[in-house]
Amino acid sequence: MIRWIVGSSLRLSLLVVVAAAAILVYGITQLRKMPVDVFPEFNPPLVEVQTEALGLSAAEVESLITVPTEADLLNGVAWLDQIYSESVAGMSSILMVFEPGTDPIRARQMVQERLTQAYALPNVSKPPVMLQPLSASSRAMMVGLSSEELSLIEMGVLVRWNIKPRLMGVPGVANVAVWGQRERQLQMQVDPERLHDNGVTLAQIIKTAGEALWVSPLSYLEASTPGTAGWIDTPTQRLSIRHLLPISSPEELAKVAVVDTDGLLLGDVTNVVEEHQPLIGDATLDDRPGYLLVIEKFPGASTEAVTRGVEEALDAMRPGLTGIEIDTTVFRPANYIESARANVSRSLLIGALLVLLLLLLFQWDWRSALIGFVAIPLSLVVATFVLYLRGATFNAMVLAGLAMALGAVIDDAMIDVENITRRLRQHRQEGSDQAATAIILSAALEMRSPVAFATLILVLAVTPILFLQDLAGAFFRPLAVTYLLAVLASLATAMLVTPVLSMLLLGGSSRPGRVSPVIPGLQRVYRGLLARTVGASTATLVAAAAIILIGLAALPFLERSLLPAFKQTDLLIQLEGAPGTSRLEMARMEVQVSRELRSIAGVRNVGSHVGRAETGDQVVGINSGELWASLDPAADYDQTVAAIRAAISGYPGLSAIVQTYQPERLGQTLTSPDHDITVRIYGHDLAVLRDKAQEVRQAVAEIDGVVEARTEAQAEEPQLEIEVDLAAAERHRVIPGDVRRQATTLLSGLQVGTLFEEQKVFEVVVWGVPEIRNSLSDIRGLPIETPLGLVRLDDLADVRIVPTPVIIRRDAVSRFVDVDVSVQGRRFGAVAAAIDERIDKIAFPMEFHAEVLGDAATRQAAWWRVWAAAL
């Protein structure tokens, strides 16, 4: 087989040379278009559904939105493998992971079909939104917007209706999440005392405002069915009819007469103002509020191309954004990629020159050196071009695979040329008249048979990586695939191209090469070392065994993370305040930290955001924030990072993590877990779950091999809880639902209508004046309308502060609490079996049960399999 392949290439030498040249030139040209990223695309097929419910607590979000959505709509969708959910104040996030190999488009189609039934959910939220598929790297860049001339609401209108839609049209952009978004609203801020003094009820204000507009979302108002104006037909033409709304400003809305009154206007009994909605997150730039646009990209999209597209779009819009400062340096991963590309290009150039010098030095013939110098890049280009055709990105794992294969590629290029040159020289010295083609064929076959077996061994050594499971396998598979492609491409080049080039460049030469003067000296040194080694075989074996043992002994002391330390110039500082910390306090602390960071030499820019954004990648409370520090590439990287860590550590009560940006799932995949086995207790009542978790922890801690068992801590924050007293409600002739509806309108606001103006849509909201919703005492004294007059809220209900979870997590359509177990001195399987036996003896209430999970142990096993495969 090998003889036929090599012989055919020699017979078709012209075709082989032309094909090789075409592949080399075309491959290099096309590879410039290959998407470049730091990380490979390792996400499994997944779909995330988010539902915004402004004003609902985490517990209400779970019961009213998350449970019916995941249990009644999404659970059991075709090809679903796992379903998780997180409920925070104001939002539900449901993540569905599908079976490996599932077509993402078909998975999204199945989910979308289920979401068509979302109309059956309680009318307390916006419709569920299925997020766009995102790259594993997620964030492509962040853009900061600030202004000293425009108000935040005016900027919000531009962001919502001009900037974001334009950026969403940039190729490769999957989502634009806006931190600090302030939607323009016309608000009628009501004071119940003022309404009562004028003989007006809250229901009258709601009805007046809703019916004054063309469209209202309140189904009990006639404006919910506005109808169409129609047209008329005259004898000669048709005339369409359009009604123009005479309301577009607070002043015009204030002139509307309140229904069922003697000429009272909305402006007489309410404060009609232009304001914005309650904020779920905020952004700070240069110590003042601003906007932070997080640009996320599609899988396979080039970070550099997306960055260029976004910057070009912003430059095109800049003339129409007068007074707005646009900062694209807050977070720009393309800087690191461009720097890395320049470094790699420089290293490749230096490496190519060194390889050429070594080839000339060892071959001592420019023709032989040229053959090897062509074969090496041809093999690498072919391997990378195949990846390009498969739609892969050029990332750190691909680069690592090429680097690993470089030794085999160079070896393939040199040994064939060296053997062919030696055989040609030998035949010329012996005066043989054998044809050069036959000599080259024979010389190539001499090396190809043993080298083919060596290549097979290399392939088999790396193949186990292809069988790694879960995210670790998806992350490292590009490395193995790249290595295998490079080795196989090198083998093909050695069998097809190298013999042909040898025939063309060396076959007709009367002096096919001279022995390099370096070779005899190296051979003498090698023979001397070999003689000593063979003569002291016992000592040699002992030394080799000692080196192996020392290496194995050092393994436990190495940092067990497979993620390389990328020195990116964009740093992420994750901040976590005490649960229940307000937005204003978090913003104040972030401003203070930002000022200190900007004073550090080497820090070029700092931007920050707290909380979350609609359709964003953060499912957190308002007590969470992130700072993004852009470093000067010319600064001392390690010294600057150390100074940042020192500055952050000086804020007591504020938890902070300083790191380069990496996707959340990447950290879960590659970092070493701090436990080996997880016992997950499922149920619906958090108090019972905690009690049973403690019982499981105590039972597990007594098992041989368990060094530590701890219950996962759940963060809680204070929550104001209102429970209507039925007896008090009966005395005041009011029902619990009326109390809730009035309180929620006054405290959270109620959208009563919509304005359609200048191709934009704005909400009209009835809300309480700020003075009645600033403190706990204000809430207790909130005036509630009853048939007997105004009554304080605390006279109708028990108003108390209780602890509540910041985030409620669910797995397999159930709440859960984890008990993390660390194992030492015993096999994981044996400990897991013992845990199962102990759990079987624990009595669980109805709808509660426990399962032993081995995710951490599986990740550790995957880590060791990677090392074993590498060795």
Protein Blocks (a to p, Z undefined) as FASTA:
>chain_A
ZZmmmmmmmmmmmmmmmmmmmmmmmmmmmmmmpccdfbdcfbdcddddddddehiafklm
mmmmmmmmmmmmmgopahiabdcddddehiacddddddehiafklmmmmmmmmmmmmmmp
ccfbccddddddddfklpabdcddddfkbcfklmmmmmmmmmmmmmmmpghiabdcdehi
acddddddddfklmmmnopafklmmmmmmmmpmbdcbfkbmklmnopnbjaddfkbccdd
ddddfbfbfklmmmpccehiehiafklmmccdddddddfbdcdeehiacddddddddehi
afklmmmmmmmmmmmmmmmmghiacdfklpccklmmmmmmmmmmmmmmmmmmmmmmmmmm
mnopaklmmmmmmmmmmmmmmmmmmmmmnopacdfklmmmmmmmmmmmmmmmmmmmmmmm
mmmmmmmmnopabdfklmmmmmmmmmmmmmmmmmmmmmmmmmmmmmpgcjllmmmmmmmm
mmmmmmmmmmmmmmmmmmmmmmmmmmmpcbgbccdfklmmmmmmmmmmmmmmmmmmmlmm
mmmmmmmmmmmmmmmmpccdfbdcdddfbdcddddddehiafklmmmmmmmmmmmmmmpg
hiabdcddehjdehiabdcdfkbccddddddfkbcfklmmmmmmmmmmmmghiacddddd
ddfklmmmmpccfbfbdcddddfbfklmmmmmmmmmmmmmmpghiabdcddddddddddd
ddddfklmmmnopafklmmmmmmmmmnopafbdcdeehiacdddddddfklmmbfklmmm
pccddfkbccdfklmbccddddddfbdcdeehiacdddddddehiafklmmmmmmmmmmm
pccdehiacdddfklmmmmmmmmmmmmmmZZ
